[in-house]
């Protein structure tokens, strides 16, 4: 999830502070999500995905790409 959140933020060109304001959380919250120190609550996830819908972020494509990278890295390690 942390990689996806960072990808979404970078895709939209938002800073952590800007993204935080748009979804109604604090800057530190976005920072913790991206660093893997915490995960979004269900309410925060809803805000994040609403933002993605509003800004036409291809979230599902990003998820599929992340899965492909994970599978690829597992194949290389085996």
N, C-alpha and C positions, 0 to 999 in steps of 0.2 A: 504494500500500500504506500510506503514512503516514497518509493521510486515513482509511482503513479502520480502522487500529489506534486512532486517536484516537476514531473513532465508536464502536468496540466498547467502549473504556474509558469513554467518557461514558455509553453506554447502560447499562453495568453499574453505574455510579456509583462506580467504583474510582479511586483516585488512581494516579499512575504507580508509586508505591512499592508499593501494594497489588497492582496488576496484576503487577508484577515478581516479587513473592514468590509469587504464585499460579502463575506459569508457570516459575519457577526461573531468572530472570535478575536482573541488577542494575537499580536505578532508572535509572541513566545509560543503560542499553541501551534502555529504553522511551523515554526522552527523545530519544535519537539517532534512533530509528525515527520518532517523531512529527515530528521536525524534518527528516527526510529525509537525515540524515547517514550513515545505514547502513540495511541491510535485515535482517530476521530470517533466521537460518539455517533450514535445513529442520527441524531439531530444535525450534527456537523456534517456528516456524510450527505444528508439530504440537501443541505445548503451548498455543499461543494458540487454536487451533481446538478443542482438547479443552476448554478453559475455556469457549469459546462454547457448545459442546454442553452442558456441565454447567449453564450459566446460561441456556440457551434463548435465546441471542442470534440474531436473524434475519440472519445473516451474508450469505446469498445475496441477500436483499432489499436489504441495504446495498450490496452489490456492483452489483446491477442499477441502483439509484438513482445510484450514482457514475458508471456508464457512461452513463446517460441525461443526467446533468449535463454530462459531457464532450462527448457528441454535440451537445447543445443549444448549448454554448458554441462548438463548431466551426461549427455552422450560422449562428450570429449573426455570427461573424467573416467568413464567406464572402461 
